[in-house]
């Protein structure tokens, strides 16, 4: 899939925002293991359907008492949603972290 420069920038911004939320419980982004990403994915996937919606992402970010503009979060989420089905599956979630390094 072709990703525009703007989408890549938004994706990197999303990863940086998400990473800042997880630094207290996980190491640095460079040391995320598949097991750690699976744990994080399961925490965010509140309805346990194997996918993360933008609402689940926003709820997770808000649960940490930090705010993020919903429009900005939606735009960055769309950039991470590589197959454009409106949700992030585990592979897209992992690629989001791998592409930011």
Backbone bond lengths (Angstrom), bond angles and torsions (degrees), N, CA, C in turn:
res aa  C-N    CA-C-N  psi(-1)  N-CA   C-N-CA  omega(-1)  CA-C   N-CA-C  phi
1 X - - - 1.450 - - 1.518 109.90 -
2 X 1.298 115.93 144.36 1.457 121.37 178.61 1.517 108.22 -89.95
3 X 1.314 116.04 130.28 1.462 121.32 178.80 1.519 107.26 -117.67
4 X 1.324 116.52 126.90 1.452 119.95 -179.15 1.519 110.69 -70.20
5 X 1.318 115.94 161.71 1.457 120.67 177.37 1.519 110.33 -60.05
6 X 1.326 117.23 -39.75 1.460 120.59 178.89 1.523 110.90 -63.76
7 X 1.334 117.23 -43.43 1.458 120.72 178.13 1.513 111.14 -62.68
8 X 1.328 116.66 -41.53 1.457 120.57 179.00 1.520 110.13 -62.71
9 X 1.331 117.89 -41.86 1.464 121.39 176.98 1.508 111.52 -62.54
10 X 1.339 117.06 -43.71 1.462 121.16 178.10 1.514 110.97 -63.70
11 X 1.327 116.78 -39.59 1.458 120.63 178.95 1.525 110.38 -63.34
12 X 1.304 116.66 -43.58 1.464 120.15 178.19 1.527 110.57 -62.58
13 X 1.337 117.22 -40.03 1.460 120.88 178.15 1.523 110.43 -62.41
14 X 1.341 117.32 -43.05 1.449 121.06 179.57 1.521 110.61 -62.04
15 X 1.311 117.04 -44.52 1.461 120.74 179.82 1.526 110.46 -62.49
16 X 1.320 116.97 -41.16 1.463 119.72 178.84 1.520 111.27 -64.16
17 X 1.327 116.81 -41.01 1.468 120.37 178.51 1.523 110.17 -64.73
18 X 1.335 116.23 -47.87 1.459 119.79 -179.70 1.524 110.49 -62.37
19 X 1.311 116.90 -43.86 1.463 120.56 -178.91 1.520 111.39 -59.74
20 X 1.320 117.52 -39.35 1.467 119.61 -179.94 1.524 111.26 -62.11
21 X 1.332 117.30 -30.79 1.454 121.13 178.50 1.521 112.60 -72.17
22 X 1.324 116.42 -27.77 1.455 119.74 -172.66 1.521 114.27 -100.57
23 X 1.310 118.00 -3.37 1.452 120.11 -175.98 1.521 113.13 -61.08
24 X 1.313 117.67 -27.62 1.459 119.33 -179.59 1.523 112.13 -73.48
25 X 1.336 117.96 -24.86 1.460 119.73 -178.42 1.518 113.52 -109.94
26 X 1.297 116.96 -22.86 1.460 121.05 179.23 1.518 109.26 -119.86
27 X 1.305 115.93 163.60 1.468 120.12 179.79 1.524 109.15 -68.88
28 X 1.283 119.29 -144.70 1.462 121.26 176.29 1.523 109.20 -87.47
29 X 1.319 116.37 164.77 1.453 120.51 -178.20 1.523 111.39 -56.52
30 X 1.304 118.15 -34.88 1.456 121.92 -177.78 1.519 111.92 -67.00
31 X 1.320 118.31 -18.49 1.458 119.93 -177.00 1.524 113.13 -107.77
32 X 1.316 118.74 10.87 1.457 120.23 177.30 1.523 108.85 -63.75
33 X 1.300 116.33 127.22 1.454 120.88 174.98 1.517 108.37 -95.71
34 X 1.304 116.57 167.17 1.460 119.71 177.09 1.528 109.83 -60.00
35 X 1.307 116.33 -37.96 1.473 120.98 178.70 1.531 110.82 -62.09
36 X 1.330 117.78 -43.64 1.468 121.47 178.92 1.525 110.79 -65.28
37 X 1.335 116.52 -41.02 1.460 119.61 178.41 1.524 110.59 -66.02
38 X 1.332 117.31 -38.67 1.466 120.05 176.60 1.521 111.01 -61.88
39 X 1.330 116.87 -42.07 1.466 121.03 179.00 1.526 110.38 -62.41
40 X 1.314 116.37 -47.07 1.456 121.21 179.67 1.525 110.85 -62.57
41 X 1.331 116.44 -43.88 1.460 121.42 179.26 1.535 110.28 -58.95
42 X 1.332 116.26 -45.29 1.472 120.49 179.92 1.520 111.82 -63.46
43 X 1.323 117.24 -37.06 1.468 120.45 177.55 1.523 111.33 -64.84
44 X 1.318 116.56 -39.10 1.460 120.77 -177.70 1.526 111.91 -77.16
45 X 1.321 117.07 -30.09 1.464 123.00 -177.87 1.531 109.41 -81.69
46 X 1.315 115.90 75.73 1.463 120.93 -171.37 1.530 113.36 -68.56
47 X 1.328 118.71 -28.08 1.469 119.63 178.67 1.527 112.00 -91.13
48 X 1.326 116.72 0.89 1.470 123.91 173.93 1.523 113.95 57.06
49 X 1.353 115.66 38.28 1.461 119.23 177.93 1.524 112.47 -97.26
50 X 1.343 116.97 4.20 1.462 120.40 178.85 1.512 114.11 82.91
51 X 1.324 116.47 12.14 1.465 121.59 179.57 1.526 108.42 -142.77
52 X 1.331 115.72 153.14 1.462 121.05 177.92 1.519 108.53 -111.45
53 X 1.316 115.36 122.57 1.464 120.51 175.90 1.522 108.75 -88.89
54 X 1.313 115.82 166.60 1.459 119.57 177.46 1.530 109.48 -63.77
55 X 1.314 118.05 -32.54 1.471 120.93 177.81 1.525 111.33 -66.58
56 X 1.331 116.35 -39.76 1.461 119.30 177.74 1.527 110.28 -65.74
57 X 1.322 116.08 -39.61 1.466 119.87 177.16 1.519 110.54 -61.93
58 X 1.336 116.84 -47.63 1.458 120.71 -179.22 1.530 110.70 -63.36
59 X 1.311 117.43 -41.02 1.468 120.54 179.22 1.524 110.06 -62.64
60 X 1.316 116.81 -40.26 1.452 120.27 179.35 1.526 110.88 -65.06
61 X 1.320 115.88 -44.87 1.470 119.81 -179.88 1.525 110.28 -64.39
62 X 1.319 117.47 -40.60 1.463 120.96 179.44 1.518 111.99 -68.79
63 X 1.329 117.24 -30.03 1.466 120.48 -179.17 1.525 111.04 -65.06
64 X 1.311 115.95 -19.30 1.460 121.23 177.85 1.530 110.26 -92.29
65 X 1.333 116.46 10.87 1.476 123.09 177.29 1.532 113.49 63.40
66 X 1.309 115.60 24.84 1.466 119.43 176.82 1.511 107.80 -114.93
67 X 1.301 115.64 146.26 1.451 120.10 -176.42 1.517 110.41 -109.10
68 X 1.311 113.61 146.15 1.449 121.28 175.41 1.518 106.57 -141.43
69 X 1.306 117.28 136.27 1.452 122.14 178.72 1.529 109.24 -56.86
70 X 1.324 116.15 126.48 1.463 120.48 -175.02 1.526 112.58 -63.57
71 X 1.311 117.70 -37.57 1.464 120.86 178.49 1.522 110.39 -63.61
72 X 1.319 116.42 -44.40 1.461 120.83 178.76 1.526 110.68 -63.37
73 X 1.322 116.38 -42.88 1.466 120.66 178.54 1.528 110.85 -62.31
74 X 1.328 116.66 -42.27 1.472 120.39 177.75 1.521 111.49 -60.63
75 X 1.327 117.08 -44.97 1.460 120.99 -179.75 1.528 111.66 -63.47
76 X 1.317 116.27 -42.43 1.461 119.62 179.80 1.529 110.77 -69.67
77 X 1.326 116.90 -36.98 1.454 121.02 177.44 1.526 109.99 -61.26
78 X 1.329 116.35 -43.67 1.465 120.96 179.47 1.526 111.24 -60.13
79 X 1.319 117.40 -36.16 1.465 120.71 178.74 1.528 110.99 -67.27
80 X 1.315 117.29 -33.72 1.466 121.39 179.46 1.525 111.75 -78.65
81 X 1.315 117.11 -22.39 1.469 122.76 -178.88 1.527 109.09 -79.97
82 X 1.316 115.73 81.26 1.465 121.69 -170.98 1.520 113.67 -63.03
83 X 1.326 118.66 -36.06 1.465 119.92 -179.36 1.529 112.78 -92.64
84 X 1.324 116.20 3.16 1.476 123.93 174.05 1.527 113.47 57.12
85 X 1.367 116.61 39.50 1.452 119.42 177.43 1.535 112.63 -98.57
86 X 1.333 116.60 4.82 1.462 120.54 175.29 1.511 115.19 88.12
87 X 1.334 117.64 1.49 1.456 122.52 178.58 1.527 108.77 -142.73
88 X 1.337 115.78 160.94 1.461 120.51 174.92 1.515 108.76 -103.84
89 X 1.344 115.71 121.76 1.455 118.31 171.54 1.528 107.81 -86.61
90 X 1.305 117.41 176.10 1.457 120.27 -174.30 1.529 111.52 -62.41
91 X 1.332 118.17 -38.46 1.467 120.44 179.34 1.524 111.34 -62.68
92 X 1.329 117.55 -44.21 1.468 120.71 177.87 1.526 110.50 -63.81
93 X 1.324 116.03 -39.88 1.454 121.83 178.97 1.534 110.09 -59.85
94 X 1.336 116.19 -46.40 1.479 120.12 178.98 1.526 111.41 -65.88
95 X 1.331 116.83 -42.23 1.459 120.47 179.57 1.519 111.16 -62.63
96 X 1.320 116.91 -32.98 1.455 121.43 178.10 1.529 109.68 -57.82
97 X 1.323 117.04 -42.72 1.447 120.98 179.57 1.519 112.32 -75.38
98 X 1.312 117.80 -39.70 1.472 121.56 179.95 1.517 112.15 -66.28
99 X 1.337 117.44 -37.41 1.464 121.68 -178.62 1.519 112.75 -71.55
100 X 1.286 117.82 -18.14 1.471 120.34 -177.03 1.506 112.20 -83.81
101 X 1.317 118.03 -15.36 1.467 119.46 -175.89 1.504 111.35 -85.70
